Amino acid sequence: MEKAKGLNLQVHADRGRKLADMLIPALADGGILGHKEMPEDALPEGVEKGSLEHIRFITMVVALDYMRDANALWRHARDTYADPGTRYLFNPSEFSEDMLHGARYAKVRADMEKYSLSQKSDRDAGIWIRNAISLKRDWGSNPCKIFKANGWDAVKILECIRDAKNPEDHKPAFLNLKGEKIGPLWIRMLRDSAGLEEFKNLEDVPMPVDIHVARATLACGVVTGSAEGFRLDSIRGLIRNAWKESMEGSENIPLDVDEALWHLSKYGCTHRDKETGDCRHIKRCEARSMCLRGAIHLPNGKNCKLNTHIP
């Protein structure tokens, strides 16, 4: 049982293993609370699963998957791709350094706003353009070249993305894609949604902890304790470690349970009473035997509250 530094929280790896063994087959069968498709699973119009266009699509869009409703983000991305006038956004070959400013930057920003692909216009446009330029300059606009150059080793691929720098200012070449949540999420999506089976060392890729993974992890008692006024960021590392420890010696790995946890929270745990833990979906929930009573409140990842314990 691991305690979080500065917080009265404990990890229960045995519960994590039990929850994974419960949720993974349930998702493969009928789904979690009736849901099994992820927001990123639907293909853009005219795109073949696992094609270069599909891989580029996932690579570009996932970098915007921060503080967004995932269903809306991926729907807006598909709408943007479906329009011939904005489809160029998904082809890094169409980008150049002069798009970082001036009229060409303004056009990219406007085209990203057209179908609400961007939510924070300037920030999202900057992320999008920088990542496209880096893919074009360093990898010939083909993410698969990154994979092949690193022997399809998922850990090395993520290290490559994190360490890449712009030659002119030595700042990170890839924005958001190098992050502790989005990087592993990208790999998981490429495996599960694009069907890329060549990745190695996936067991060493950490759980991509978003608010849904965190909420489901806490609600099912994989991490318990009492804390108030903390930021979600302060416990992401503990949750990642909890899932790493939970999956040790298992035939499953942390990435295997990510989708199930997302569905569990999105369609179940989100509807818990913030103080008591009462949930209107408990009777039909696949994880009902694991659900704990008590306070779990994660308002936008800030000023969070947790008060749960194992009976």
ABEGO torsion letter per residue (X at the ends): XBBBBGBBBBBBAAAAAAAAAAAAAAAABAEBGGBABBAAABBBBGBBBGBAAAAAAAAAAAAABBGBBAAAAAAAAAAAAABAAAAAAABAAABBAAAABEAAAAAAAAAAAAAGABABAAAAAAAAAAAAAAAAAAAGGBAAAAAAAAGGBAAAAAAAAAABBBAAAGBBABBGAABAAAAAAAAAAAAAAAGBAABBGAAABBBBBBAAAAAAAAAAGABBEBBBGBBAAAAAAAAAAAAAAAABGBABBAAAAAAAAAAAAAABAAABBAAAGBBAAAAABAAAAABBBEBBBBBGGBGBBBBBBBX
